C-alpha cells in the first residue's frame, strides 16, 4: 500500500515537472522576446506552514494571455494541538499539490480563484507518543488577492477549502482512532515575486 501511495505522490510531481518544462521550452528564444512572451515565472512562500515549524515552496508558470498560473507546491505543516481531536497531540502534514490560478485582471494582480488537487501525507501521534501515517487525496478550491507593492514583489492574502475525495477516513493510532476531516478551511498570507 505504501509503495502505491509513494508512486502516486511521485507521479504528481513528475507530471507537474513535465507540464512546466513542455510549456517553458516549447518556444524558441529567437522568435520570442522578453516583452512579447506569453509566459512568466515566479515563486511564492506562505506564512502559515513556517509559523507551525514547517515549510512551503511554490514556483509557478504564468500564461499571460489566459491570465492563468500553473502552480506545483510542496509544503510541510504541523497542525496546532488545539485543532486536533481529543487524545492526539501532533499531526504533521506533508503536502504535494498542483493548482491552477485564474486571474480576473491581466499581469497576475488583483483577485484570483483556483481549483487544484493535493496529496496529504500525514503522521499522527497520540498522547502516548504512538504514531501512524494517514494518506488523503484532496480537492481544493480557493481565492485571494495579489497586491503588487514594489515592481513585481507582491503580497497575496488568500482563503481556501479542502475537500477529502480519497484516502484514509479513519486511522488507528495505538488504541485511539483518528478521524480525518471531510472538509478543512484554511487562510493565510503569501509573499511572492514574478519575472
C-alpha positions in Angstrom: 0.0 0.0 0.0 2.8 2.4 0.9 4.6 1.7 -2.3 1.4 2.6 -4.3 1.0 5.8 -2.3 4.6 6.8 -2.9 4.3 6.1 -6.6 1.1 8.3 -6.8 2.9 11.1 -5.0 5.9 11.0 -7.3 3.7 10.7 -10.3 2.0 14.0 -9.3 5.5 15.7 -9.0 6.7 14.3 -12.3 3.5 15.3 -14.2 4.0 18.9 -12.8 7.6 19.0 -14.0 6.7 17.7 -17.4 3.9 20.2 -17.9 6.2 23.1 -16.8 9.1 22.0 -19.0 6.9 21.4 -22.0 5.4 24.9 -21.8 8.6 26.7 -21.0 10.8 25.1 -23.6 8.2 24.9 -26.4 9.0 28.5 -27.5 12.2 29.4 -29.3 14.4 32.2 -27.8 14.9 33.6 -31.3 11.3 34.1 -32.0 10.0 35.3 -28.7 11.4 38.4 -26.9 11.0 39.0 -23.2 8.5 41.8 -23.8 6.1 39.9 -26.0 6.4 36.4 -24.4 3.2 34.9 -23.3 5.0 33.3 -20.3 6.3 34.5 -17.0 7.6 32.6 -14.0 7.5 33.3 -10.3 7.7 31.9 -6.8 5.9 32.2 -3.5 6.3 31.4 0.1 3.4 31.0 2.5 3.5 32.2 6.2 1.2 29.6 7.8 3.5 26.5 7.4 6.5 28.5 8.6 4.6 29.6 11.7 3.9 26.0 12.6 7.5 24.9 12.2 7.2 23.6 8.6 8.0 25.0 5.2 6.3 25.9 1.9 7.7 26.3 -1.6 5.9 27.0 -4.9 7.1 28.0 -8.3 4.6 29.0 -10.9 4.4 29.4 -14.7 2.1 32.2 -15.8 0.3 32.2 -19.2 -0.3 35.9 -19.7 -3.0 35.8 -22.4 -5.0 33.3 -20.5 -4.4 35.1 -17.1 -3.6 31.6 -15.7 -0.9 30.4 -13.3 0.1 26.8 -13.1 1.5 26.1 -9.6 3.1 23.0 -8.2 3.5 23.1 -4.4 5.4 21.3 -1.7 4.8 22.0 1.9 5.0 20.7 5.5 2.8 21.9 8.3 2.4 20.9 11.9 -1.2 21.4 13.0 -1.5 23.0 16.4 -2.7 20.7 19.2 -5.8 22.8 19.9 -7.1 21.9 16.4 -6.7 18.1 17.0 -9.1 15.6 18.3 -9.0 14.6 22.0 -6.2 12.1 22.8 -3.9 13.4 19.9 -1.1 15.9 20.3 0.5 16.0 16.8 -0.5 15.9 13.1 2.4 16.6 10.7 1.3 17.0 7.1 3.5 16.8 4.0 1.6 18.3 1.1 2.2 17.9 -2.6 -0.2 19.9 -4.8 -0.9 21.2 -8.3 -3.2 24.2 -8.6 -4.3 26.4 -11.5 -5.0 30.1 -10.6 -7.2 32.2 -12.8 -6.9 36.0 -12.6 -9.7 38.4 -13.5 -7.2 41.1 -14.4 -4.0 41.0 -16.5 -0.4 40.9 -15.2 -1.3 38.5 -12.4 -2.6 41.0 -9.9 -5.9 41.5 -8.2 -8.5 38.8 -7.5 -7.9 35.2 -8.5 -9.7 31.8 -8.0 -8.1 28.4 -8.1 -9.0 24.7 -8.2 -6.4 22.1 -7.5 -5.6 18.6 -6.4 -3.5 17.8 -3.3 -1.9 14.7 -1.8 -1.6 14.9 2.0 0.9 12.5 3.7 0.3 12.8 7.4 1.8 11.4 10.6 -0.5 11.5 13.6 0.7 11.0 17.2 -1.5 10.3 20.2 -0.8 11.3 23.8 1.1 8.1 24.4 3.6 9.1 21.6 2.3 6.3 19.4 2.2 7.3 15.7 0.6 6.2 12.5 0.5 7.5 8.9 -2.5 9.0 7.2 -2.9 9.5 3.4 -5.5 11.7 1.9 -6.4 13.0 -1.6 -7.9 16.5 -1.5 -9.8 18.6 -4.0 -9.0 22.2 -3.1 -10.7 25.5 -4.2 -9.6 28.9 -3.1 -9.1 32.5 -3.9 -7.2 35.6 -3.0 -5.9 39.0 -4.0 -2.4 39.8 -5.3 -1.3 43.3 -4.4 2.0 44.3 -6.1 3.6 46.9 -3.8 7.1 47.2 -5.4 7.7 46.2 -9.1 6.7 42.5 -9.2 7.1 41.9 -5.5 3.6 41.1 -4.0 1.6 40.0 -1.0 -1.2 37.6 -1.5 -3.8 37.1 1.2 -5.9 34.0 0.4 -8.5 31.6 1.7 -9.3 28.0 0.6 -11.4 25.0 1.4 -10.1 21.4 1.1 -12.4 18.5 0.5 -11.2 15.0 1.1 -12.0 12.9 -2.1 -10.0 9.8 -1.3 -7.6 8.1 1.2 -8.0 7.3 4.8 -11.2 8.2 6.7 -10.0 6.7 10.0 -6.5 5.8 11.2 -5.8 3.6 14.2 -3.1 5.0 16.4 -2.5 2.6 19.2 -5.9 2.2 20.9 -7.1 5.5 19.6 -9.0 6.2 16.3 -8.2 9.4 14.4 -11.0 10.5 12.1 -9.9 12.7 9.1 -12.0 15.8 8.4 -14.1 15.7 5.3 -13.7 19.5 4.8 -10.8 21.7 6.1 -10.8 25.5 5.7 -7.5 27.5 5.5 -6.5 31.1 5.5 -3.0 32.6 5.1 -0.7 35.1 3.5 1.8 34.5 0.7 4.7 36.7 -0.4 5.9 36.3 -4.0 7.8 37.6 -7.0 7.5 37.1 -10.7 9.9 37.9 -13.5 
